[in-house]
Structures are given as C-alpha cells and as structure tokens.
C-alpha cells in the first residue's frame, strides 16, 4: 500500500479535477503491474495497472489508494474492470466520498465475489487526496499558504525588498511545491511589486506549472506583466469584481487571460469564499497561495487556510520588516488560528516546515 500511495503522489498537481490514485497488482509475491492517475485524470490508475499486468492479473491482489470508481464517465468503471480481469482480492486504503461512488465501488467488488478490505493506511491516503475530498465536501480546493520568512516571520524589508530571504536550495524546493499543486494564487499588490512568472522552472518539470490565479479587484494588473505575456503558454485566470471595466477585461482576454467575476466582500475586494467556490467549480483541488501580508491575513481571518508551507531562513529583520500576515483581529489567545506541525526538512541553512489546521 505504501507503494500505491507513492504512485498516487505522482499525480498531485496534474490529475485534477479527478483524485490521484495509485494501484499495485500482486500475485505469488511478485508485482504484476503498477499504475497511477494520468494527467487530466485519465486513464485511471487501475486501468494502467491492469494494462501492464495483462492476463496475469487474474487471481491477483490489488492494492489501491482510493476506492475504485463505479460510475460511467469518459472511461468505464474501474470496479467493473477489476471484476472482468478476475481480481481475487482488493485492499483499499480509503473510501471515495464522491456521491457517484461512496461505497458503490466496494459493493460491486464484493457482489462479484472479490474479497475486499478497507482502511489500510487510511489516514495517509486521505491526506494524499485531501484536496479532492475538500472539493467534494465544501466545494472548494484545499488552501496551502506558502511563505518564506526570517526567524521573526518577516517577508520583506519596509521598502519591499524580499529577493532573496531564503537560499537556492529552498527556492528549488518551492518550485517543486508548485508542481504538486493545481493552481497558485497571488494578489495584485505582490504581482505589481515583484512581477513573478509563477511557473515551475525546475529542469524536467516545466510543463508542471500550475494554473495562475490573480486576485485583482480594480484590474490593476499591467498588460506588460509576465503572467499576461505568457498567458497563452500557462493558463492564467484573473479574478475580479462583477461589473469591472469591460474594455480592460477585454484587453486581458485578448492576451489569453481568462477573466472571472465574483461578488465583492465587505472590504470591496473579491469575496474569498466566493473565489474559492468558483475555483472549486472549475475542478481545482489544491491551491497554493503565495500572496503578501494582506492576502495571507484575509485568508486566515476567514478560516480558509488548511495548510501552511513555511520556508524559514536563519536571519532576523526586526519590526521594521513586513510581517508574514497583517492584522486579523485576534483579541485573545483563545481566538488564535491553530495549526499542528506535520513535517520538517532542513534545506541547507534554511528550514521547511508544513502545518495542518487544527479545527
């Protein structure tokens, strides 16, 4: 099952809107076939594994990181493929909460006489597809807030200088993080200041650049920005307020940028819950946010941050620097947003830590 989970992780950032699944077929102590969800969500992992195993799959045990689908879509149900192939036993990590599946795949296998076991490494498997599960449950992608700071959580000097707080190894790691997300979101202020490309520039992973989502209430994004200039190469979505300037929006569209309109929040910026629902409606499951202190604060204030990816350099800037997050209105310790650390990696002199929201 750990091998199946490792295969499933290969699809992170490319399998959306589908979940990413890993499958390993075993018989008589020998691996017959392996598969994982391909880009765009098809072919499915089970189909890939069965294709590699061929006729030898009959009588085999299948280890699958997620319940096989049971509904007809653009491909036949994987549960039916298992039955047709003669899989004798299916070990499934976690049930698929999609209403079209939600136990029906397990029931179909059991009905056909396949021995079924569910729950092996379930927590680990659920984390792999936490974004897909979030979209099914709440209609929005899983939100990971990424930041690179000093020891005292400063992201830039008072004049806005931020390149580079962390070292080269940490920056390469951050590009790999982009490749494992469906989309990356940033506010216009940060984009105007830094003019980032928001792509994955690691050798061999250039095609794994995520969708770029720009929050721009007043359509201030320069038409000369890198994200606009390359919008026909890397999908770029600009989210603005309903009724924003038509001529300006048409200019973005002419450059290949997709313009999305949402309702305004109390601060007259795009309502973040509406933004996330719109992104979920487009099939996004994993969203990496690389915004500045205002966007970070707004997401934290609304309780919309599910994970934190924190790169930290061994430096101190002091109170003159810009904080990781602006004020979010916390008046007591009991009201603080709480997270639990899930991992730590040393990257040269820098440190990378991940945190999970504690409800």
KOLTORLO-335403 format. One record per residue (C-alpha): residue in one letter; x, y, z. Coordinates in steps of 0.05 Angstrom, whole numbers, plus 32768, in hexadecimal, padded with zeros to 4 digits. Example, Ala and Ser with C-alpha at 12.3 -4.5 7.8 and 13.67 -1.06 7.14 Angstrom:
<atoms>
ATOM  A  80F6  7FA6  809C
ATOM  S  8111  7FEB  808F
</atoms>
This chain:
<atoms>
ATOM  X  8000  8000  8000
ATOM  X  8039  8030  800D
ATOM  X  804F  8023  7FC6
ATOM  X  8009  8034  7FAE
ATOM  X  8009  8074  7FD5
ATOM  X  804D  8088  7FB8
ATOM  X  8030  807D  7F73
ATOM  X  7FF3  80A6  7F84
ATOM  X  801F  80E1  7F98
ATOM  X  803A  80E3  7F51
ATOM  X  7FF7  80FF  7F3A
ATOM  X  7FF5  8139  7F6B
ATOM  X  7FED  8179  7F43
ATOM  X  7FDB  8157  7F02
ATOM  X  7FA0  8128  7F0F
ATOM  X  7F6B  815D  7F1F
ATOM  X  7F30  815E  7F1D
ATOM  X  7F37  8114  7F2D
ATOM  X  7F57  80F8  7F6C
ATOM  X  7F9C  80DC  7F64
ATOM  X  7FA0  8091  7F6F
ATOM  X  7FD6  805C  7F72
ATOM  X  7FCC  8012  7F65
ATOM  X  7FFA  7FD6  7F6C
ATOM  X  7FE8  7F8F  7F56
ATOM  X  800A  7F56  7F79
ATOM  X  8007  7F09  7F73
ATOM  X  8034  7ED4  7F91
ATOM  X  8062  7F08  7FAE
ATOM  X  806E  7F2A  7F6B
ATOM  X  8058  7F6F  7F53
ATOM  X  8032  7F66  7F12
ATOM  X  801E  7FAD  7F02
ATOM  X  8020  7FF3  7F1E
ATOM  X  7FF7  8030  7F0B
ATOM  X  7FE7  8077  7F1F
ATOM  X  7FB5  80AB  7F08
ATOM  X  7FCD  80CD  7EC8
ATOM  X  7FCB  8118  7EB9
ATOM  X  7F85  8133  7EB5
ATOM  X  7F6C  80F8  7EDE
ATOM  X  7F6C  80C3  7EA7
ATOM  X  7F7E  808B  7E9E
ATOM  X  7F70  8075  7EE5
ATOM  X  7FA4  8052  7F10
ATOM  X  7F7F  8010  7F0F
ATOM  X  7F7B  800F  7EC3
ATOM  X  7FC5  801E  7EBE
ATOM  X  7FD7  7FE6  7EEE
ATOM  X  7FA9  7FB3  7ECD
ATOM  X  7FC6  7FC5  7E89
ATOM  X  800C  7FB7  7EA0
ATOM  X  7FF9  7F75  7EC2
ATOM  X  7FCF  7F5A  7E88
ATOM  X  7FB1  7F14  7E91
ATOM  X  7FDF  7F08  7ECD
ATOM  X  7FB1  7F35  7EF7
ATOM  X  7F7E  7EFC  7F00
ATOM  X  7F81  7EE5  7F48
ATOM  X  7FAD  7F20  7F5E
ATOM  X  7FA7  7F4E  7F99
ATOM  X  7F9D  7F98  7F8A
ATOM  X  7FB6  7FCD  7FBA
ATOM  X  7F92  800E  7FAA
ATOM  X  7F9B  8051  7FCE
ATOM  X  7F52  8065  7FC1
ATOM  X  7F11  803E  7FB5
ATOM  X  7F0A  802C  7F6B
ATOM  X  7ED5  8054  7F47
ATOM  X  7E92  8035  7F37
ATOM  X  7E73  8067  7F07
ATOM  X  7E77  806E  7EBC
ATOM  X  7E99  80AE  7EA5
ATOM  X  7ECC  80B8  7E6E
ATOM  X  7EE8  8075  7E82
ATOM  X  7EC7  8035  7E9B
ATOM  X  7EC3  8028  7EE6
ATOM  X  7F03  800D  7F05
ATOM  X  7EDB  7FDF  7F32
ATOM  X  7EBF  7FBD  7EF4
ATOM  X  7F05  7FB9  7ED6
ATOM  X  7F1D  7F95  7F15
ATOM  X  7EE3  7F64  7F11
ATOM  X  7EEF  7F56  7EC7
ATOM  X  7F39  7F4B  7ED4
ATOM  X  7F2C  7F18  7F0B
ATOM  X  7F4C  7F3E  7F45
ATOM  X  7F44  7F10  7F81
ATOM  X  7F51  7F41  7FB9
ATOM  X  7F4F  7F8D  7FBF
ATOM  X  7F71  7FB2  7FF7
ATOM  X  7F57  7FF9  7FF7
ATOM  X  7F75  8031  8022
ATOM  X  7F39  805F  8026
ATOM  X  7EF2  8066  800C
ATOM  X  7EE4  809A  7FD6
ATOM  X  7EB4  80CF  7FF0
ATOM  X  7E9D  80E3  7FAA
ATOM  X  7E51  80D7  7FAB
ATOM  X  7E58  80B2  7F69
ATOM  X  7E84  807E  7F8D
ATOM  X  7E81  8082  7FD9
ATOM  X  7E82  8037  7FE6
ATOM  X  7E63  8021  7FA5
ATOM  X  7EA6  800A  7F89
ATOM  X  7EB3  7FE1  7FC7
ATOM  X  7E6D  7FC3  7FC3
ATOM  X  7E76  7FB0  7F7A
ATOM  X  7EB7  7F8B  7F89
ATOM  X  7E98  7F66  7FC4
ATOM  X  7E5B  7F54  7F9A
ATOM  X  7E88  7F34  7F66
ATOM  X  7EAB  7F0A  7F9B
ATOM  X  7EEA  7F33  7FA2
ATOM  X  7F06  7F33  7FE9
ATOM  X  7F08  7F7C  7FFF
ATOM  X  7F2E  7F9D  8038
ATOM  X  7F28  7FE7  8047
ATOM  X  7F50  8014  8075
ATOM  X  7F9A  8002  806C
ATOM  X  7FC2  8044  8074
ATOM  X  7F80  806A  806F
ATOM  X  7F99  80AA  8090
ATOM  X  7FD5  80AF  8062
ATOM  X  7FAA  80A1  8025
ATOM  X  7F77  80D6  803A
ATOM  X  7FAF  8109  803F
ATOM  X  7FC6  80FA  7FF8
ATOM  X  7F80  810B  7FDE
ATOM  X  7F6F  813F  8012
ATOM  X  7F64  8172  7FDA
ATOM  X  7F33  8146  7FB5
ATOM  X  7F0F  8135  7FF5
ATOM  X  7F0B  817F  8006
ATOM  X  7EEC  818F  7FC2
ATOM  X  7EB9  8158  7FCB
ATOM  X  7EA7  816D  8013
ATOM  X  7EAA  81B9  800E
ATOM  X  7EAD  81C9  7FC4
ATOM  X  7EF2  81EA  7FC8
ATOM  X  7F3A  81D5  7FC1
ATOM  X  7F69  81C7  7FFC
ATOM  X  7F8E  8208  800A
ATOM  X  7FD8  8206  801B
ATOM  X  7FF7  8248  8030
ATOM  X  8040  824A  801C
ATOM  X  8070  827C  8039
ATOM  X  80BB  8288  803D
ATOM  X  80D0  82B0  807A
ATOM  X  8106  82C2  80AB
ATOM  X  8106  82A4  80F0
ATOM  X  80D8  82DC  8107
ATOM  X  80A7  82CF  80CF
ATOM  X  80B9  830A  80A3
ATOM  X  80AF  8303  8057
ATOM  X  80D0  8343  803F
ATOM  X  80F1  8383  8056
ATOM  X  80C8  83C2  8060
ATOM  X  80DB  83D6  8019
ATOM  X  80C1  8394  7FFE
ATOM  X  8104  8371  7FF2
ATOM  X  80FA  8325  7FF7
ATOM  X  8129  8305  7FC4
ATOM  X  8143  82DB  7FE0
ATOM  X  8133  82CB  8029
ATOM  X  813F  8280  8021
ATOM  X  8176  825D  7FFB
ATOM  X  817A  823A  7FB8
ATOM  X  8169  81F4  7FD4
ATOM  X  812A  820E  7FF5
ATOM  X  8115  8233  7FB6
ATOM  X  811C  81F3  7F8C
ATOM  X  80F2  81CE  7FC0
ATOM  X  80BD  8204  7FB9
ATOM  X  80BA  81F9  7F6E
ATOM  X  80AF  81AF  7F7B
ATOM  X  8076  81C3  7FA9
ATOM  X  8056  81EA  7F71
ATOM  X  8058  81AC  7F44
ATOM  X  802F  8186  7F78
ATOM  X  7FF6  81B8  7F78
ATOM  X  7FBF  81C3  7F45
ATOM  X  7FC3  820E  7F4A
ATOM  X  7FEA  8247  7F6A
ATOM  X  7FC7  8286  7F82
ATOM  X  7FE3  82CB  7F8E
ATOM  X  7FC9  8311  7F9A
ATOM  X  7FD5  834B  7F6B
ATOM  X  7FFF  8372  7F9D
ATOM  X  8034  833B  7FA1
ATOM  X  8031  8330  7F56
ATOM  X  803C  837A  7F46
ATOM  X  8076  837E  7F77
ATOM  X  809A  833F  7F61
ATOM  X  807F  832F  7F1B
ATOM  X  8088  82E3  7F27
ATOM  X  807E  82AF  7EF0
ATOM  X  805D  827F  7F22
ATOM  X  8075  8242  7EFB
ATOM  X  809C  8203  7F0D
ATOM  X  80E1  820D  7EF2
ATOM  X  8102  81CC  7F09
ATOM  X  8122  81A4  7ED0
ATOM  X  80F1  8170  7EB7
ATOM  X  80B6  818F  7EDC
ATOM  X  80AA  81CC  7EB1
ATOM  X  8068  81AE  7E97
ATOM  X  8050  81A5  7EDF
ATOM  X  8046  81EF  7EEA
ATOM  X  8003  81FA  7F0E
ATOM  X  7FC9  8225  7EF7
ATOM  X  7FD8  826D  7F0C
ATOM  X  7F9F  8290  7F31
ATOM  X  7FA5  82DC  7F3A
ATOM  X  7F77  8301  7F6A
ATOM  X  7F6C  8347  7F4D
ATOM  X  7F2F  836E  7F64
ATOM  X  7F3E  83AC  7F3C
ATOM  X  7F61  838E  7EFF
ATOM  X  7FA4  83AC  7F10
ATOM  X  7FCC  8372  7EF3
ATOM  X  7FFC  8390  7EC0
ATOM  X  7FF2  8375  7E7A
ATOM  X  803E  8370  7E77
ATOM  X  8042  8341  7EB4
ATOM  X  8064  82FE  7EA9
ATOM  X  8024  82D8  7EBA
ATOM  X  7FFF  82FD  7E82
ATOM  X  8037  82F7  7E50
ATOM  X  8039  82AB  7E59
ATOM  X  7FEE  829F  7E63
ATOM  X  7FE9  8277  7E23
ATOM  X  8020  8248  7E3C
ATOM  X  8009  8240  7E85
ATOM  X  7FBF  8245  7E97
ATOM  X  7FB3  8287  7EBB
ATOM  X  7F72  8299  7EDD
ATOM  X  7F64  82E0  7EF5
ATOM  X  7F2F  82E6  7F2B
ATOM  X  7F0E  8329  7F30
ATOM  X  7ECD  8349  7F48
ATOM  X  7E8D  8342  7F22
ATOM  X  7E84  837D  7EF3
ATOM  X  7ECE  838F  7EF0
ATOM  X  7EE5  83B9  7EB4
ATOM  X  7ED0  8395  7E75
ATOM  X  7F05  83B4  7E47
ATOM  X  7F3D  83A2  7E77
ATOM  X  7F22  835B  7E81
ATOM  X  7F1D  8352  7E35
ATOM  X  7F67  8366  7E2F
ATOM  X  7F7A  832F  7E60
ATOM  X  7F4F  82FD  7E3A
ATOM  X  7F70  8312  7DF9
ATOM  X  7FB3  82FF  7E18
ATOM  X  7F99  82BA  7E2B
ATOM  X  7F86  82C8  7E74
ATOM  X  7F45  82AB  7E8C
ATOM  X  7F1E  82DF  7EB4
ATOM  X  7EF0  82C6  7EEB
ATOM  X  7EBF  82F4  7F10
ATOM  X  7EA9  82E9  7F58
ATOM  X  7E83  8311  7F8C
ATOM  X  7EA5  8343  7FB9
ATOM  X  7EB3  8335  8002
ATOM  X  7EAB  8367  803B
ATOM  X  7EEE  8387  8029
ATOM  X  7EDA  8391  7FE0
ATOM  X  7F0C  835D  7FCA
ATOM  X  7EF7  831B  7FAB
ATOM  X  7ED2  82F2  7FE0
ATOM  X  7F04  82BB  7FEF
ATOM  X  7ED0  8286  7FFD
ATOM  X  7EB0  8296  7FBA
ATOM  X  7EF4  8293  7F99
ATOM  X  7F03  824E  7FB5
ATOM  X  7EBE  8234  7FA3
ATOM  X  7ECA  824D  7F5B
ATOM  X  7F0D  822A  7F59
ATOM  X  7EEF  81EA  7F75
ATOM  X  7EB9  81EF  7F40
ATOM  X  7EF0  81EE  7F0B
ATOM  X  7F0B  81AD  7F28
ATOM  X  7F46  81C7  7F50
ATOM  X  7F57  819D  7F8D
ATOM  X  7F99  81B8  7FA7
ATOM  X  7FA8  8203  7FAA
ATOM  X  7FEB  8220  7FBE
ATOM  X  7FE8  8269  7FD5
ATOM  X  8026  8293  7FCF
ATOM  X  8008  82D6  7FE1
ATOM  X  8021  830E  800D
ATOM  X  800E  8321  8053
ATOM  X  7FC8  833A  8041
ATOM  X  7FB1  82FD  801B
ATOM  X  7FCF  82CF  804F
ATOM  X  7FAA  82F5  8086
ATOM  X  7F68  82F4  8060
ATOM  X  7F6A  82A9  8056
ATOM  X  7F7D  829D  809F
ATOM  X  7F47  82CC  80B7
ATOM  X  7F13  82A5  808F
ATOM  X  7F2C  8262  80A8
ATOM  X  7F3D  824C  8061
ATOM  X  7F85  8236  806C
ATOM  X  7F8A  81EA  8070
ATOM  X  7FD5  81E1  806C
ATOM  X  8012  820D  8075
ATOM  X  8053  8201  804E
ATOM  X  8087  822A  8072
ATOM  X  80CE  8236  805A
ATOM  X  80F8  8257  8091
ATOM  X  813D  8276  808C
ATOM  X  816C  827D  80C8
ATOM  X  8168  82C9  80C7
ATOM  X  8146  82FF  80EF
ATOM  X  812A  833F  80D1
ATOM  X  8105  835E  810B
ATOM  X  80C5  8386  810E
ATOM  X  80D9  83B2  80D3
ATOM  X  80CB  8379  80A2
ATOM  X  8089  8365  8084
ATOM  X  8066  832D  80AB
ATOM  X  8051  82EA  808E
ATOM  X  8009  82FE  809D
ATOM  X  7FE8  8341  80AC
ATOM  X  7FB8  8348  80E5
ATOM  X  7F7E  8318  80E6
ATOM  X  7F58  8333  8122
ATOM  X  7F6F  8302  8158
ATOM  X  7F5F  831F  819D
ATOM  X  7F6C  82E2  81C8
ATOM  X  7F98  82A4  81C8
ATOM  X  7F5B  8278  81C4
ATOM  X  7F49  8297  8181
ATOM  X  7F8B  8287  815F
ATOM  X  7F8D  825C  8121
ATOM  X  7FAC  821A  8135
ATOM  X  7FD7  81EA  810C
ATOM  X  7FFE  81AA  8119
ATOM  X  8042  819E  80FA
ATOM  X  8042  8162  80CC
ATOM  X  8089  8163  80AE
ATOM  X  80CC  8185  80B1
ATOM  X  8104  8183  807D
ATOM  X  8149  81A4  8082
ATOM  X  815C  81C8  8042
ATOM  X  81A3  81DE  804B
ATOM  X  81A1  8215  807F
ATOM  X  8156  821E  8075
ATOM  X  811C  81F5  8091
ATOM  X  80DB  81E0  8070
ATOM  X  80A0  81CD  809C
ATOM  X  8059  81BA  808C
ATOM  X  801D  81C5  80B9
ATOM  X  7FD6  81AC  80B8
ATOM  X  7F9A  81D3  80D2
ATOM  X  7F80  81BB  8115
ATOM  X  7F34  81C3  8117
</atoms>
